[in-house]
Amino acid sequence: MKLLVTIAILMSMTCFAVSAKEMTFDHYINKPYSEVRTALISQGWQAVNNKKIEDASLYANGIFERGYTEVLDCISMERDQCQFVLTKNKQFIVITTKEKNLNVESIKRHQ
């Protein structure tokens, strides 16, 4: 009986590891945000409209006006960086971009 329980636990851990791996966004790193956004929206993710964009930087307001209403904020100093928020099934992801061409630097999941 102990053997069966151990096997069941190992199998569930393996399934969880595969599921967690499938849920990563590593393959989007260094790709243009416009392409990543399109791919994620086709997977059911939705843009979270920034209702307080007027409190964000001028740089972020410019990005917002280009149609990326999910832009949270941007900094433009030594290194240009913006953050965007998408949601799906009560989960949120924050996508951080780098440089003026908005290449994806990271995608972090938030509950």
N, C-alpha and C positions, 0 to 999 in steps of 0.2 A: 504494500500500500504506500509506504514511504517513497518507493521508487516512482510510482505513478504520480504522486504529488510533486516530486522533484522534477520529473519530466514535464508536467503541466506548467510548473513555474518557469522552467527554462524556455519552453515554447512561447509562453506569453511574453517573456522578456525579449526574446528574439523578434517576435511580431512587433513589440513596442519599438525596438531599435530600428527596425525597417521602416515603420510608420514615421518615427521621428526623423529619420534620414530623408524620407520622401518629402517631408514638410520643410526642408531647408530651402533657402533661396540662393545658395552659393552660385548657381549657374547664371544668375543675373548680374553678378559683380562685374564692374567695368563696362557694362553695356549702357547705351543711352537711356535715360529715364523714359523718353517717349515710347521706346520699344518695350521696356519692362512694364510700363503702365498699361499699354495695350494688351500685353500677354496676361497680366494679372486681372484686368477687368474681364477678359474673356474666360477666366477661371472663376468668376463670380465675385471678385473683390470690388468694392465700391469706394469711390472717392469720398472723403469726409470733408465737406465744404467748410472752409475756415470763415466763420461768421464774424471774426474779429480781425480781419485782414488789415483794417485801418490801424491797428496797433502794431503791426509788423513793419519790418524795414521797407524802404523804398524799393530795394532789390526784390523782395518777396512780392510786393504789390505789382511790380512789372511782370513777374512770373504768373501771378494770379490773373492778370489781364490777358495773358497769352492763352488762358483757358485751363490752367492747372489750379483749379479752385481748392484743391486739397493741400496746397503749400502751407506749411505751418509758419515757417520763417526762414530767412536766409542771412548769411553774413558775407560781407565782401571786404576782406582785408587782405592779409597775406595769401589767403586761400579761400576761394569762393566755395561756399557750402550751403545747401538748402536741405530742408526736411519736409517730407510729404507724408500724409497719413491716409491709409486705406483700411477698410473694415470688411469683415466677412464672418458670419455666424458668431457674433458677439466677441470676435477677436480683432485686434488692431495690429497693423504693422506700421513701423516708421521707417521710411526709406530716406537714407542720407545720400546726397549727391555731392560730387566734387567738381570744381572747375566750372567755368561759364557754360561749357557744353553739357552740363548736367549728367555726367556719367555716374552710375550707381556705385557708391562706396560701400554701403552696408544696408542690410534689411534686418530689423529687429522686431520680434514678435512681442506684443504686450497683451495681457488678458484684461 
